[in-house]
Amino acid sequence: MKRVYSLKGRKSYDSVFVKGRKKRGKGVIIFVLKRSRSEKTDNRSDFRDVKVGISVSRRLGKANRRNWIKRRIRSVCHELIDQMNDGLSIIIKPVPESLEMSFEELRSDIIGVLRNTGVINESG
């Protein structure tokens, strides 16, 4: 996933956690916040206006396990970035059950939750 799509800064994360809608799947919790006009960035026209963050708790295990799950989530987001609607800030937070899931199960879980929250369209 390209750097321009990354959600950065503690304030950005806190506002999505507090003001955003929350939806839980089997392996992830997804927070979605529609950004206002003033918060939108001046991205070049060849990039989408979507910001994605990944928040992994220490209760998921040691650093290598946390990094492993972040790489899997980043890979799924990289595939889906073109299907995501503009003007959204998204945080994906894996839960301990995600460590036991295969990549395909995790991928389908993330896609299902993103569809339920309206981040990606049904046709996508």
C-alpha positions in Angstrom: 0.0 0.0 0.0 1.4 3.4 -1.0 2.4 5.9 1.6 -0.2 8.5 0.4 -2.9 6.2 1.6 -1.6 5.9 5.2 -3.4 7.5 8.1 -0.9 9.4 10.0 -0.7 11.1 13.4 -2.3 10.5 16.8 -5.0 13.1 16.3 -6.2 11.4 13.1 -6.3 8.0 14.8 -8.1 9.4 17.9 -10.7 11.2 15.8 -11.5 8.1 13.8 -11.7 6.0 17.0 -14.0 8.5 18.7 -16.2 9.9 15.9 -16.2 7.0 13.4 -18.6 4.1 13.0 -17.5 0.8 14.3 -18.2 -2.6 12.7 -16.9 -6.0 13.9 -16.1 -9.0 11.8 -14.7 -12.4 12.9 -11.1 -11.3 12.8 -11.1 -7.5 12.6 -12.8 -4.4 13.9 -13.1 -1.6 11.4 -13.6 2.1 12.2 -14.8 4.4 9.4 -15.1 8.2 9.4 -16.1 10.4 6.5 -13.8 13.3 6.4 -15.0 16.9 6.0 -13.9 19.1 3.1 -11.4 21.0 5.3 -9.7 17.7 6.3 -9.2 16.5 2.8 -5.7 16.4 1.6 -4.3 17.9 -1.6 -3.4 14.6 -3.2 -2.4 14.5 -6.8 -5.3 13.5 -9.1 -3.7 10.1 -9.8 -4.2 9.0 -6.1 -7.5 8.3 -4.4 -8.6 10.3 -1.4 -8.6 7.4 1.1 -6.6 7.1 4.3 -6.1 3.6 5.9 -4.5 2.9 9.3 -3.8 -0.3 11.0 -3.9 -0.5 14.8 -2.4 -3.6 16.4 -2.6 -4.2 20.1 0.2 -5.8 22.1 -2.2 -8.5 23.3 -1.8 -10.1 19.9 1.6 -11.2 20.8 5.3 -10.4 20.3 6.5 -7.9 17.6 7.0 -10.6 14.9 3.3 -11.7 15.2 2.0 -8.1 15.2 4.2 -7.3 12.1 3.0 -10.5 10.4 -0.7 -9.6 10.8 0.0 -6.0 9.7 1.6 -7.3 6.5 -1.4 -9.5 5.7 -3.8 -6.6 6.3 -1.7 -4.2 4.2 -1.7 -6.7 1.4 -5.5 -7.0 1.4 -5.8 -3.1 1.5 -3.5 -2.8 -1.4 -5.8 -5.0 -3.5 -8.9 -3.1 -2.5 -7.7 0.5 -2.6 -9.1 1.1 -6.1 -12.6 -0.1 -5.0 -12.8 2.1 -1.9 -15.0 5.3 -1.8 -13.2 8.7 -1.6 -13.2 10.9 1.5 -12.9 8.2 4.1 -10.5 7.5 7.0 -10.4 3.8 7.9 -8.7 2.0 10.8 -8.5 -1.8 10.7 -7.9 -3.3 14.1 -7.2 -7.1 14.2 -8.5 -9.2 17.1 -6.7 -12.3 18.5 -9.0 -14.6 16.4 -7.3 -13.2 13.2 -4.0 -14.9 14.2 -5.7 -18.3 13.6 -7.3 -17.4 10.3 -5.8 -18.3 6.9 -5.1 -15.4 4.5 -8.2 -16.1 2.4 -10.4 -16.1 5.5 -8.9 -12.8 6.7 -9.3 -11.3 3.2 -13.0 -12.3 2.9 -13.7 -11.1 6.4 -12.2 -7.7 5.7 -14.0 -7.4 2.4 -17.3 -8.4 4.1 -16.9 -5.8 6.8 -15.9 -3.1 4.4 -19.0 -3.8 2.3 -21.2 -3.6 5.3 -19.8 -0.2 6.3 -20.2 1.1 2.8 -16.4 1.6 2.2 -16.5 -0.6 -1.0 -19.4 -1.0 -3.3 -21.3 -4.3 -3.6 -20.3 -4.6 -7.3 -16.6 -4.2 -6.5 
